[in-house]
C-alpha cells in the first residue's frame, strides 16, 4: 500500500506540506524520513496507527498525514483548540 492508500484506510486527511496542515489547524507530530518507498509506507502506517489511537481516546477529532517526497509527518486536529501564543 502507498502512504495515500494507508491514509484513506484510516480516514486521515492528506497534506502536501507541513504549512498546509498548520493552516488547516492541525498540530504536527513525528516525522520520519525513510530511505525507500517500502519504508515510506511502513513509516506512514506506524504514524497513522498512533494517530488513530489519539482519535479513539478523544484527544483528536481528525487525523492526517503530510506526505512529502522524502518524508512522512503525522498531524491531528486537537479536540481542544491550541491556546494562542502571546
N, C-alpha and C positions, 0 to 999 in steps of 0.2 A: 504494500500500500504506500501511496505517496503521503507526504505531510498534509496536503489538502484533503485527501480522502479520509485520513485519520481525524482531521478537524470536523469533517462532515459527519463522521460516525458518532462523535461526541457532541454534536450540535454546537460547535465552537466557531466563533467568527474568525475570519482570516484577514490579516492586515499585511500590507507590503512593507511598511516601515514602522519603527517604534513611535515616531512622531504621530502617525495616523492613529495609532491605538491611544496615545495620550490625549489627542484632541477629542476622541470619542469618549473620554472619561475613564478609560481603562488604566489600571495600575500594572506596571511591568513587573514580572518575576524573574526567574532564572533564564539565562541564555546559554545555549550550547552551540559550539561551532565544530560539528563533526567533519571528518576528513573526506567522507564519500557519501553518495546518495543513500546507500543502505543505512548507514549510521545516522543520516539526517532523519530518516523515517523513524528509526529507533529512538532518537532524541525527542522527536515530536510526540511519540507515544508515551514516553516517560513523563514529559512535561504536562501533557493534556490529562494524564491519569491523576496527577497530583491536583490539577485544577478542578477536575470533576469531583474530587473529594471535597474541595472548598465549596463547590456549588451544593453538594449534598448536605453539608453541615450548615448551609445558610450564610456562610461568610461571603460568598459571591453570588450575584444574581445572573451574571453571564460570564462565559469564559472565552478566551481567544488565543490564537497563535499568530505571532509575527513571523512570517516565512520570508526570509531574505536568501539571496543566492548561497551564502556560506554560513548561515546561522539560523537557529530557531529560538524564539523567545516566547515565553508564556505571558499571558496577561489576563486580568479579570476585572469585572465591574463590581466594585465592593457593594455589599448590601447597605452599608452606611457610607455616605459621601466622605471623601478625604477632607480634613479641615484645611482651609485656605492658609497658605504660608503668610506670615505677617511681614 
